[in-house]
Amino acid sequence: MSEKNFYITTPIYYPSGKLHIGSAYTTIACDVLARYKRLMGYDVFYLTGLDEHGQKIQQKAEEAGITPQAYVDGMAVGVKELWQLLDISYDKFIRTTDDYHEKVVAQVFERLLAQDDIYLGEYSGWYSVSDEEFFTESQLAEVFRDEAGNVIGGIAPSGHEVEWVSEESYFLRLSKYQDRLVDFFKAHPEFITPDGRLNEMLRNFIEPGLEDLAVSRTTFTWGVPVPSNPKHVVYVWIDALLNYATALGYGQDEHGNFDKFWNGTVFHMVGKDILRFHSIYWPILLMMLDIKLPDRLIAHGWFVMKDGKMSKSKGNVVYPEMLVERYGLDPLRYYLMRSLPVGSDGTFTPEDYVGRINYELANDLGNLLNRTVSMINKYFDGQIPVYVEGVTEFDHALAEVVEQSIADYHTYMEAVDYPRALEAVWILISRTNKYIDETAPWAWQRMKHFEINWQVS
């Protein structure tokens, strides 16, 4: 494995509506890591994009009176404009309607069918169109019953309604690979961050026994047709997940990027709500295709409001464009990385957002920059002087903080613990402000006795 090739991906977002601050968080978090790895000398490939097939997209297009392709074309333009606004340094933007992707999806489906990792059967269950997922009765957050006690509907864990669906479907043999997946987890306990999420997958889904997964649909047409049985379209679990490989050239004539970056470090970042698909379905799919499994999977928490998870029905969704327009881009990027610990949810409030901007960016960092630049202009004619150690009695204490803060910053950045990495930076900012107070360089008489040196980075 080449240690200097680094492949990082966001999930591909489902464009059934406008993306909110949660999607912005994931994309900025990946962007921060991509930029950091580039600074550390890595050759980085950063992928993002859209999952453009499925029943919900077809319904949205019908409501708008346009074709599904026209609908997703318009949504893709909007998402790319948003990423440009947020200064996202991605290397490729994949769409699952791209011809090269659809061709590989069809080829992979037929390969898995030929090697008996996919088989034809029938599926009945509670289905959520919004989640594009089937649920058992026990998995529903709420169950609706008629007067006789029969289940007639319910609510998925996401809060969306479910409906009973029975249809012919192709199934992926997850059960066949269960033991191999468990062995992989045991050999790679660091695969999923945070640690507790691996135990959730084992306890809730794997230990009870993996059930084979429905991977085709016949109730809608907007998807990749199964070549040998075109009334079926390939479902999201194969179609969308394969984007991480097809974007690099897997299954295509030009596969140099796949050979290069998939043999480096492969790093996925997703929200905790889609961890199961990336920690169970995706590794098993790769096993079936004899492809190396990813090296790391981070499942971050959510930004929630005081009244719970953001949702359009509650009218509490926060859109990043509004925050950029009102407060600027850098404050948004800073706030998102500062406020959400990797292993937990974070509460978004306007008061906290404005407070961090005022107290941390304007007061702490802004004050330090203003004082430093002003004194360089005043005392050194705008030229950064050569650094000399030990000019004042306070230099050694500051140097120790500088050394420790830099070391801590790199440790936390490698751990993708952005709040603590920024905390290390702020310790240095606070100590430097204190150093200015201690040395009081504005006292002109002291400037006659010794030279104060300022290092700006």
Secondary structure, 3 states (H helix, E strand, C coil): CCCCEEEEECCCECCCCCCCHHHHHHHHHHHHHHHHHHHCCCEEEEEEEECCCCHHHHHHHHHHCCCHHHHHHHHHHHHHHHHHHCCCCCCEEEECCCHHHHHHHHHHHHHHHHCCCEEEEEEEEEEECCCCEEECHHHCCEEEECCCCCEEEEECCCCCEEEEEEEEEEEECCHHHHHHHHHHHHHCCCCEECHHHHHHHHHHHHCCCCCCEECEECCCCCCEECCCCCCCEECHHHHCCCHHHHCCCCCCCCCHHHHHHCCCEEEEEEEHHHHHHHHHHHHHHHHHCCCCCCCEEEEECCEEECCEECCCCCCCCCCHHHHHHHHCHHHHHHHHHHHCCCCCCEECCHHHHHHHHHHHHHHHHHHHHHHHHHHHHHHHCCCCCCCCCCCCCCHHHHHHHHHHHHHHHHHHHHCCCHHHHHHHHHHHHHHHHHHHHHHCCCCHHHHCCCCCCCCCC
